[in-house]
Amino acid sequence: MENLTIECRDVLGFAEIRSLLLSVYADVYADRLGEEFHSVDRFNERLGWNTEVPGFAAAVGHTSGTPVGFAYGCTLQPDTRWWKGLRTPVPDDAVVETGSRTFALSELMVIQSVRGTGVAKQLHDELLRSRHEQRVTLLVERDHPRVRARYEAWGYQWLGEVVPFPDAPLYDALMLPLH
């Protein structure tokens, strides 16, 4: 997309972009903000948890100075809760975390007006460009097969079903080798 600029931040620069991420989230999830799990407060809580984990990184996209999307995540630690809600049998070694094995792409979202323009892929690639982990994982709501298909077109493969929080919807866990 023309005029797209992407800025990357780690946890030290997070305070400068937090309100921007909350604003974009509120725009993207406007029709679901009444659901407790999708409320801005719950998103803000989950966002905060990510910044407490080593390896936090974010990429924020702007066009003509207007924020249009973001991606962020962190490195899964040995005591991660990421896999706790896994409902599908997988080999034990598939979910062993070392603190340097897996980058969890927690969120990737773009506003409606730039969907289909490649902004999401650019944010994704920029965020992962300098990662040193062996692989990246993400969760996609089961009710969004088109989003899952997009990630699969980027090379992600299905690992299993996950309910990450007791009040969360059902998600598909996807995995992509890095490097």
QUIWO-V702728 format. One record per residue. RES is the residue in three letters. SS is DSSP state (A for helix, B for strand, O for the rest). OMEGA is omega in whole degrees, 0 to 359 (999 if undefined). Layout:
<<RES SS OMEGA> <RES SS OMEGA>>
This chain:
<<MET O 179> <GLU O 176> <ASN O 178> <LEU B 171> <THR B 180> <ILE B 175> <GLU B 179> <CYS B 180> <ARG B 170> <ASP B 185> <VAL A 180> <LEU A 179> <GLY A 185> <PHE A 183> <ALA A 181> <GLU A 184> <ILE O 185> <ARG A 182> <SER A 177> <LEU A 178> <LEU A 179> <LEU A 180> <SER A 179> <VAL A 179> <TYR A 181> <ALA A 178> <ASP A 183> <VAL A 184> <TYR O 184> <ALA A 182> <ASP A 182> <ARG A 184> <LEU O 177> <GLY O 176> <GLU O 184> <GLU A 182> <PHE A 183> <HIS A 179> <SER O 179> <VAL A 179> <ASP A 179> <ARG A 176> <PHE A 179> <ASN A 178> <GLU A 179> <ARG A 177> <LEU A 179> <GLY A 179> <TRP A 181> <ASN A 182> <THR A 179> <GLU O 183> <VAL O 177> <PRO O 176> <GLY O 179> <PHE O 176> <ALA B 179> <ALA B 173> <ALA B 182> <VAL B 180> <GLY B 178> <HIS B 167> <THR B 181> <SER O 178> <GLY O 180> <THR B 178> <PRO B 182> <VAL B 179> <GLY B 179> <PHE B 172> <ALA B 175> <TYR B 178> <GLY B 182> <CYS B 180> <THR B 180> <LEU O 182> <GLN O 181> <PRO O 181> <ASP O 184> <THR O 173> <ARG O 185> <TRP O 185> <TRP O 185> <LYS O 182> <GLY O 181> <LEU B 183> <ARG O 183> <THR O 175> <PRO O 176> <VAL O 175> <PRO O 182> <ASP A 184> <ASP A 180> <ALA A 185> <VAL A 175> <VAL O 180> <GLU O 184> <THR O 187> <GLY O 177> <SER O 185> <ARG O 191> <THR B 170> <PHE B 178> <ALA B 175> <LEU B 187> <SER B 181> <GLU B 171> <LEU B 181> <MET B 176> <VAL B 180> <ILE O 185> <GLN A 187> <SER A 179> <VAL A 178> <ARG O 180> <GLY O 182> <THR O 181> <GLY O 181> <VAL A 181> <ALA A 180> <LYS A 179> <GLN A 178> <LEU A 178> <HIS A 184> <ASP A 180> <GLU A 178> <LEU A 185> <LEU A 186> <ARG O 185> <SER O 179> <ARG O 181> <HIS O 180> <GLU O 180> <GLN O 187> <ARG B 175> <VAL B 176> <THR B 175> <LEU B 178> <LEU B 178> <VAL B 177> <GLU B 181> <ARG O 181> <ASP O 180> <HIS O 183> <PRO A 179> <ARG A 178> <VAL A 178> <ARG A 180> <ALA A 178> <ARG A 179> <TYR A 178> <GLU A 176> <ALA A 177> <TRP O 177> <GLY O 179> <TYR O 177> <GLN B 181> <TRP B 176> <LEU B 181> <GLY B 178> <GLU B 182> <VAL B 166> <VAL O 191> <PRO O 178> <PHE O 182> <PRO O 181> <ASP O 181> <ALA O 173> <PRO O 177> <LEU O 179> <TYR B 168> <ASP B 175> <ALA B 179> <LEU B 184> <MET B 178> <LEU B 174> <PRO B 175> <LEU O 175> <HIS O 999>>
